[in-house]
Each structure stands twice: as C-alpha cells, then as structure tokens.
Amino acid sequence: MSDTIYVERTDPEERQTKRQPPPEVSGWGADLVPDDRPAFPKERTPPRIGDVPPPELQPVTVEVLHSTERPGLTPVFGTTCPPSGVSGSIRRAAFHYSENDVRHWLMLLFADRVNVVEGILDDLAHGHVPDILGEMGIRAEWRYNRAGFVRKALIASAAIGLLVYMARRRGSTPLDDR
C-alpha cells in the first residue's frame, strides 16, 4: 500500500483558461470568469484573514463543562443550565472522556434522562404535580393521530402484560410448592 500524496501544482487561474467548455453542455463553466461571480470581490485564494482581533472572553459565572480536546473554554458559551445534582455528576464524568468516545455521548444522553426525573421530583417537592401525559402530547396524539395512539397503547399494554406475566411466573417457582 502506497502512502504517496499527490498535490496538484497548477495555478487555478491558468487551469481555468486552458479549459474549453464542451459545445453540447449549455451553461458549462458559467462561473469561470471571476467578474461574473456574485461573490467575486470578497473571494480570494488564499482567503483573507487579516488582523481580526479575537472576540472578548465571556466571564465565567457558573460551572461550564468543556471538551478534553480543547485547552480552555471557547470565547462564548451557554450558562442557562449549569450542571447540578446527579445528572450534573454524570455530565462531569462524561467530560473526562474524549468526544470521539461513545461513552462520552451515552453518558450525556443518560444524564438528560436523569435530569428529566430530577425535574419531576423537584416539581413534586414544590407541590406542583406535573402533567406528564399532557407534556408528552397524548391529547394531541388522540386528536390528530388516533390510529397511531391506539397502536401505541396496544403495544404498551402488551409489553406491560408480558412483564406482569413473567414476574408472576418467576414468583411461583417449583421450590415454593414444598
């Protein structure tokens, strides 16, 4: 297996002048003339970088989790939902892994689910009973997709029935009859 890297050494402008549009293709090479391009004045090869000052760094007022691939925080980041509770601990643990590690993402997904349960428990602790079925869209599902609602209800009922059957069957073992 060869690790040779081929680099094209022709000048892009020289290459454009050598190309001739095939007569059978209407509109071929319409953007070859730079003056006809809509973004031509801004277009440069290499792109214009210039002396652009870095953005002002946002002050850190809450705990912000960041990737292990970066040495520090990005200049701008979200602060509306800092990590807290059990889900925050799971998120902190997830950020010990690289972003290309599946454990990182699975732990973040699990932390989201734990955060939902924490939110429900927090609502109950403050005397607010959450409308879980309404928030899941049950009324809208019944109103606009009744067949899908019935199918989902039948599947859920069958799954619960199977779990109850397996639990009762497991509870009555031959050793209990003695």
C-alpha positions in Angstrom: 0.0 0.0 0.0 1.5 3.3 -1.0 1.3 6.4 1.2 2.1 8.8 -1.7 0.2 12.1 -1.6 -0.4 13.7 -4.9 -0.6 17.5 -4.9 -1.8 19.5 -7.9 0.7 22.1 -8.7 -1.1 24.0 -11.4 -2.3 27.6 -10.9 -6.1 27.7 -10.6 -6.4 30.7 -13.0 -4.1 29.0 -15.5 -6.2 25.9 -15.4 -9.4 27.9 -16.0 -8.0 29.4 -19.2 -7.0 26.0 -20.6 -10.4 24.5 -20.1 -12.8 24.8 -23.1 -16.5 24.3 -22.5 -18.0 21.4 -24.4 -20.4 22.7 -27.0 -23.2 20.2 -26.1 -23.5 21.4 -22.5 -25.3 24.7 -22.2 -24.1 26.9 -19.4 -20.9 24.9 -18.6 -18.2 27.0 -17.0 -20.5 29.9 -16.3 -18.5 30.8 -13.2 -15.1 30.6 -14.8 -14.9 34.4 -15.4 -14.3 35.9 -11.9 -16.2 39.1 -12.8 -19.4 37.1 -13.4 -19.4 35.6 -9.9 -21.7 37.2 -7.4 -19.1 36.9 -4.5 -16.0 37.8 -6.6 -14.8 40.9 -4.7 -14.8 39.0 -1.5 -13.4 35.8 -2.9 -9.7 35.3 -2.5 -7.2 32.4 -2.7 -6.0 32.1 0.0 -8.9 33.5 1.9 -8.3 36.9 3.5 -7.7 36.5 7.2 -6.1 39.9 8.1 -5.8 41.3 11.6 -9.0 40.2 13.1 -8.9 40.6 16.9 -10.1 37.7 18.9 -13.6 38.1 20.5 -13.8 39.3 24.1 -14.0 36.4 26.5 -17.3 35.9 28.3 -17.0 36.0 32.1 -17.4 32.6 33.8 -20.1 32.9 36.4 -21.2 29.2 36.6 -19.5 25.9 36.1 -19.0 25.2 32.4 -18.0 21.8 31.1 -15.8 21.7 28.1 -14.2 19.1 25.8 -10.9 17.4 26.6 -9.9 18.3 23.0 -9.8 22.0 23.8 -7.2 23.5 26.2 -9.8 26.0 27.6 -13.2 27.5 27.2 -14.5 29.0 23.9 -15.0 32.7 24.0 -18.8 32.4 24.1 -20.7 29.6 25.9 -24.1 28.9 27.4 -24.8 29.5 31.1 -28.5 28.9 31.4 -28.4 25.4 32.7 -25.2 24.6 34.7 -24.7 21.0 35.8 -26.3 20.1 39.1 -27.5 17.1 41.0 -27.0 13.5 39.9 -27.3 14.4 36.3 -24.5 17.1 36.7 -22.2 14.4 38.3 -22.9 12.2 35.3 -22.1 15.1 32.9 -18.9 15.9 34.7 -17.8 12.2 34.4 -18.8 12.2 30.7 -16.4 15.1 30.0 -13.5 13.1 31.3 -13.8 11.2 28.0 -12.9 12.4 24.5 -15.8 13.4 22.2 -14.9 10.6 19.9 -15.5 8.1 22.7 -19.0 6.6 22.7 -19.0 6.6 26.5 -19.0 10.4 26.4 -22.2 10.6 24.4 -24.0 7.8 26.1 -23.3 9.3 29.5 -24.6 12.7 28.3 -27.8 11.0 26.9 -28.3 9.2 30.2 -27.7 12.4 32.1 -30.5 14.0 30.1 -32.9 11.2 31.2 -31.8 11.5 34.8 -32.4 15.3 34.6 -36.0 14.7 33.5 -36.6 12.6 36.6 -34.9 15.2 38.7 -37.2 17.8 37.3 -40.3 15.8 38.0 -39.1 15.1 41.6 -38.3 18.9 42.0 -41.8 19.7 40.8 -43.4 17.3 43.3 -41.2 18.6 46.1 -42.5 22.1 45.5 -46.1 20.9 45.5 -46.6 21.0 41.7 -48.0 17.9 40.1 -46.6 17.8 36.5 -49.0 16.9 33.7 -46.7 14.2 32.3 -49.2 12.8 29.8 -50.1 16.3 28.6 -46.5 17.2 28.2 -45.9 14.0 26.2 -48.6 15.1 23.7 -51.2 12.4 24.5 -54.2 14.8 23.8 -52.8 15.9 20.5 -52.0 12.3 19.6 -55.5 11.2 20.4 -57.0 14.2 18.5 -54.8 14.1 15.3 -53.4 10.6 15.1 -56.0 8.3 16.8 -54.9 5.1 14.9 -51.2 5.7 16.0 -52.4 6.3 19.6 -54.4 3.1 19.7 -51.4 1.2 18.2 -49.0 2.6 20.7 -51.5 1.9 23.6 -51.9 -1.7 22.5 -48.1 -2.3 22.2 -47.6 -0.7 25.6 -50.4 -2.8 27.1 -49.0 -6.0 25.6 -45.5 -5.2 26.9 -46.8 -4.4 30.4 -48.9 -7.6 30.4 -45.9 -9.6 29.3 -43.8 -8.2 32.2 -46.5 -8.9 34.7 -46.9 -12.4 33.4 -43.1 -13.0 33.6 -42.9 -11.5 37.1 -45.8 -13.7 38.4 -44.3 -16.8 36.7 -40.9 -16.2 38.2 -42.5 -15.7 41.7 -44.1 -19.2 41.7 -41.1 -21.5 41.3 -41.3 -25.2 42.0 -39.3 -24.7 45.2 -42.1 -22.7 46.7 -44.6 -25.6 46.4 -42.7 -27.6 49.1 
